[in-house]
Amino acid sequence: MKVKVSELEGRALNYAVAYVEHGQPRPAGNWHCFDTGNQDEPQVIVRELPKAIQDDEYNPSGNWAHGGPLIEASGCNVGVDIAGVCYCSDNDVVCTEGATVLEALCRGYVYQYIGPVIEIPDELMEASHA
């Protein structure tokens, strides 16, 4: 289903970031496996299961170890404004907001490469809102 990048969260947002970084996934049961292209790095996995995101899943929107490197990769600035809104900006123009800095960053990263709308598997949208 087509979804506004500004509305992505959870697994759907993680999927979108993985799609930008690694291209089309390879379905494997209820997982979406993204090959990193590097034998020394494990595959990036996003599950469809409607339960908490597991430690072995790619989680740039909720784990600084995964999402932090996107700051340098995107060249974006991230922060929290005086009203407490988390944002991601490009050349001082706020392009995305989020409930957390990582969520805003991930949305901004996807927006930079894909634009305002992205195709997300229906199952991931359901899992993100479960």
N, C-alpha and C positions, 0 to 999 in steps of 0.2 A: 504494500500500500504506500502511496505517496504521503509523506509527512513533512511538515515544516520543521526545519532544523531547529528553530527556536522552541519547539515543543518536545524535542527528544529528551529522554531521560533514561537512566538505568541501562538495561541490556541493549535496548534499541540504540542508545547513544554510543555505547561501547562498540556495537556492531558497525555503526557509521564511521567511527574513528578507525577501526581495523580495516574497513573497506577502503578508506582514503589511503592508509599506509600500505596495504598489501594487495589490494585488488579484489577480484571476485573470490568468494569463499568456496570451499569444497564441502558440501553437506555430508554429514556422517551421523546418521540417526537424528537425535534431537540436538546436535551440535552444529555449529558453523565453524569449520577449521580454515584458518588463513595461513598459508605457507609464507614464512618469513624470507625465503630465498637464501637462508644461511643455515648450513648444516649444524652449526654450533648453537643455534637458537631454537628453542622449542616452537611448535606451532602455536599460533594465537587462537584461543578457543573462546567462543561465546555460545552459551547454552540457551535453549528455549524454555527450560524448566521454570515454572512460576514459583520459585522459592528464592531464598537469599542467594546473592552472588557468592560463589565458592572461591576459596583462596587460589585455586589453580586456573581460574578464569581471568581473561584479560579484562581489566577494570579501570581504564584511564579516568573515568568520571568519578571514581571513588577511592583510588589508590595513587598516592603521589609518586610512587616508584614507577607506575605505568604512565600517569598523566603528566608528571612534572617535565619530562623531556620535550613535551609538545610546546612548551613556552619557547624554547630555542628553535625548534623545528618550524614553528609558525611565525616567529618574529613578532608575536603579539605581546601586548602589555595586559596584565591582569591585576585585579585589585578589588577593593570594596569601597564604594563611594560613601559620602557622609550620611546618606540615608540607610546604609547597610546593605545596599544592592551589590551583588557580585557581578563583575563585568569582565569582558575581554574586548580590548580595543586595538585597532590597527591605525597607526598614524593619528592618534588622538581622536578617532571617530569610534564611538562605541558600536560594535557590530552585534554583540550578543550579551545576554544576561543569563544568570542562573541562580539556583538556590545556594550553590557553593561556588567557590572560585574554580574548582576543577570542572564542574558542570558548564560554567560559562566558557572556560578555556576550550573544552571539547567541542562545544557548539560553534565557537569561533573558528576552530581548526577545520571542522567539516564545512562550515560556511565558506571559508576561504577557497577550498578546492572544489566543492560541489555546487555551491549556491544556496538559495533559500529553501529548496525542496530536495528530498532524497527518497529513493525507493527502499523501504524496509520490509523484510518478510513479516507477514501478518502475525505469525507465531511469536515473534520477538516483541511486537507491539502489545500483544496480550500478556506476555510474560513481564513486560515492564510495568504494566498496570495491575498486576495480580496482587 
